[in-house]
Amino acid sequence: MLEALIARLEGKTQKQNNPHPQHTLAWAAWCIARLGGWNGYAKERPPGPVTFSNGLRRFHAIAEGFALANPN
């Protein structure tokens, strides 16, 4: 599901693209942080626990919606 969301999470510039290898824990954490509101720039402060909590909450809501739309 993160693969489907990555197009919306990555920005238009190279600096806002996920720098981690696909399907790694770091890649997934970057995606969850972006869902939590982190802007993705390396120069900014790293995402904290509140950002990850917000991102996970949003990810779970998206996953529930996906499961409801595709009951198989």
Summary of the structure (lengths in Angstrom):
residues: 72
radius of gyration: 12.5
end to end distance: 15.0
largest distance: 42.5
contacts: 170
relative contact order: 0.16
helix: 60%
strand: 0%
